[in-house]
Amino acid sequence: MAEAWPEWMGRAFSEPRMEPYLDACGGDASRAGRLYWWNVEVCGALYGPLHCLELTVRNALHTVLTEHYGRADWWESAPLNAQGLRLVAKARAKCAGRRGPAPRKVRADSVVAELSFGFWAALISGGSGYDRALWVPVAHKAFPCYSGRRDSLYDALWSLVLLRNRVMHHEPVHTRHLAADHAKIYRLLGYVSPALVPEVRAMDRFPAVLHHRAATCDGSRPPRF
């Protein structure tokens, strides 16, 4: 493996990280290097749509839960499970730690911003015990343009949480059905905020990056990000 890569590449990115790309390219180190750069490029192209989806879903759920419980720190009244309570406590502690040795009360919007995409997605999970406790009475209102089953919505949303985590942690995404992932982002975004969909599409470079995958990997188009 050591002879397959330029010294700087193995040192900068680590050979264990690069090995799956070499495997995907049948041992062709040059092509594998270009696939690696394309993976970086496509992750960058997915960042914008994923950013919009995460914030839109988070804010929609926060809004309906705030209205339902009559308080911005709705988690103090909502029937969160043990994992949900741990995540809120962790977010609150992290926010408090930023405010110095004698912090003022942590603002609810600071806690909201600290909670992960996975936390928000879990609020519509049946497995979390939230079907009757949250989805039926209130959480469904965050998706005003959706009329399907809760479990189908959750499955779609959770698959994008996993994609988002791979993108943000610099992991391979090239083995996924990225065209389907991309379409799913817009489908879910449309359930919450249809007016935002055309605005995001107008700035979205993902289709072009996906189209140029073969050319990037065969070396006829340089990767860029």
N, C-alpha and C positions, 0 to 999 in steps of 0.2 A: 504493500500500500504506500509506503514512504516514497517510492520512486515515481508514483503516479501523479503527484501534485507538486507544483512549485513550492519551494520552501516556505515562502511567505503565506501561502494559502493554508497549509497545514498548521502553521503556527498561529495565524490570525483567527481561523474559524474552528480549528481542531479536526483531526482526521476522523474521529468517531462521528462528528456532525456531517462530514462530507461523504462518508461511506454509503449512506442510502441513495445519494445522487449517483454515485458510481454504479451501484447495483441497478438503478433505474435505467442507466444508459449502457448496460451490457459491458461494463468495464472500460468504456471510452472516456478517459479522464477529461479531455478537452470539452466534449459534449456535456459531461457531468458538471463541469465548471460553469458552462453557459446556462444549464438548467438551474443551477443554484442562483445565478444572478437573475434569471427570469422569475424564480420563486420570490426573490426579494421584490422585484418589480411588481408582480401581481399582488403581493401582500400590500404594497403601498397603494395600489389602485383600489383595493377593497377597503382600505381604511376609511375613506370618506363615507361611503354608503353604510358601513357598519357603525361608524360614529353617529350618523343620523338616526339609525334604527335604535341603538342603545339608549340615546338620550330621549328620543320620542317615547319609547315604551316606558322608560323609567319615570319620566315626568307625567305621562298619562296615568300610570298606576298611582303615583304619589298624589296627584290631584283628586282622583276619585276616592282614594282612601282617606285623604284629609277631609273631604266633604262628608263622607259617610260617618267618620268618627268625630268630626267637629274639632279637630286639633291637628296641627302640623306634625306633631310627633305621634302620629296615629299608631305607631308600633307599641306605645304604652297601653293601648286599649285593644288592639287587634289580637286575635287568637293565634299568634305565631307559635310554631313548634320550637323545640329546644334548639335546633340548628339555626333557625331564623333569629331567635333571641341572642344566641352567641354571636352571630354576625353583626347584629345591631350593637351589641355591647362592645365588640371589637372596633367597629367604626366610630362609635362615640369616644372610646378611649384614645383612638388615634387622633381624632379631632382635638380632644382636650390636651393631648400632649404637645400640640403645636402652639398652644396658647400660653405656655410658660408655667412656672411653678404655682401661680395662684390664678388659674384660669377662671374667666366668667363662664356662665352657663353656655354649653355648646348649642349652637343654633341648629334647628331641625334641618335646614337646607344644607348645612355642612355634612350632617350625617347622611342625608340622601345622596349627596355627591360621592361619598366615600363607599357606599354599598355597591357591590359588584353586580354586573349584568346577570350573573348566575342567581344572585339573591332575588332579583326582580322576576326573572323567568320562573323561579321556583314558586312564586306566589300563585301561579296558575296550574301548579302540578297537583294531580290527584294523589300521587305518592307521598307528598308532603302533608297530606291531610287537609288540604285547603279547598277541596271541591265544594263541599257544602258550607264550610266556614268562611271562605272569601270569594270564590268564583261566583257562586249563585247570587249572593246578596249585593256584591259590589264590584269585584275585579273585572267582570265581563264588560262593564261600562267603559273601561279604558280602550276597548276595541269596538267602537260604535259601528264599524262597517263590516264586522264579522258576524256570521250567523251559524257557523258550524259547531262542531263538537270541541269541547275544551281540550280533550286529550290530543286531538289533531293539531290544534294551535300550539299546545305545549311542545309536542314533538318537533314541530317546525322551528319554534323559537329556540329550543334547547340545542338543536343541531347548529344553529347560528351562534349560540354561546360558545360551543366547542370550536367553531371556525374562528370566531373572534379571538379566543384564547390562543389558538395556534398562530394567528397573525401577529398578535401583540407580543408573543414570546418567541418570535423568530423561528418557528418550526416549519417543516415542509407542509405545503398545502397542495402541491402539484398533483398528488394522487387523488384528490377529491374531484367530484363532478362540479367544477366551479361554475359552469354556466347555470346549472340548477340551483346552486347556492345563491348566485347573484339574482336570479329570478325570484327566489324565495325572500330575499331581503326586501325587494320592492313589493312583493305580495303582502308581507307582514306590515311594512310601512303603510301600505294603502289601507289596511284594516284600522289603523290609528289616525292617520293624517293624510288623506288622499291629496290634499292641496300641496303637500310637500313633495310628492313623488316626481312631478315634472321638473321641479326646481333642482332636485338632486340629480336626476337623469341628465339634465343639461350640462352638469359639471363632471359627469362620470366618465373616466377614461378606461374603465375596466374592459368594455367590449373590444377596444383597440388592442389592449395588452394581450387579451386572450387570443385574438385573431393572429397576433404576431408570434405566438409561442413557437411554432415550427421553425419560422425564419430565425428566431433568436437562438434556438437550440442548434440549428445547423450552421450558424455563424454568418448567415447572409444579412442579418440585422443585428446591430449592437444593442445589448440591453441598456436600459436607462431608467433611472428612478430619481 
